[in-house]
């Protein structure tokens, strides 16, 4: 196969993948970024750039979407650690991308805002564990694989994050339960 044919095939496959999965990646990024829509878009754009550059490896993966989520999580953690990110704060409304199910559109806006604030109060790794474990419903082993850490680290980060969320949300509404 000639280089121009290979390049066209690569671009076509990548565009099809992006059309099929970008919304999922944006929702995940919006959760990881605790509703910061601009930061979420930056994380997705960086992730898609990295995926395109390594597309031959991505398309050979057992699950290109899982590969993309792993890359997205790593980009988020890398970006969240940067010093400029710690100094900047965004006071925008929560992203519409968080409402993924039709029932979510009817959800209580105050509860949604409280959950985004609670997620924002977590560190990047704890937030990543919570999103992967409880939003994407990954098991401990898969979450550990995505984050590149041990299962014990996932368990301890999850326990600490849930305890923090219980405290944070309990202060807002004592009747609220976090499982």
C-alpha positions, 0 to 999 in steps of 0.5 A: 500500500502506498503512503498516500493510501495509508495516510487516507485510510488512517485519517478515515479510520480516525475520523470514524472513531472520533465521530463515534466516541468523542461525546463519550470522551467529552463526558468523561473529561467533564467529570474528571475536570469537575464541570470545567468545560474549557479544561475538559475540551482541552483534555479531549483535544490533547487526547485526540491529538495523541491518539492520532499520532499513535493511531496504528497502535490504537487500532490494534488494541483490543478496545480502542475506546478503552485505550482512548479512556486510558489516554484521556485519564493520563492527559487529565492527571498530567494537566491537573499537576501543572502549576498554572492549572492550580492557580487558575479557577473557572467559575462557569456553569456546569457543562451540559456534557454531564447530562448523559442520560435523558433522566439526567436532564431532569435531575436537580440542578442544585444536586448536580452543582453540589456533586461537581463541587464535591468532585472538584474538591478531590485530587486528580488521582482520586477523581480519576478513580471515582469516575472510572470506578463509579461512572464507567463501572470499571472493576478495581483491576481494570481501573488499576490498569488504566491508571498504571497503579496497583489494585491496592492503590485504587482501593485506598484512593477510592475509599479516601475519595468516598470518605471525603465525598461523604464529608463534603456532601454531608456538610451540604445535606445531612440526608444525602448518602454517598455509596 
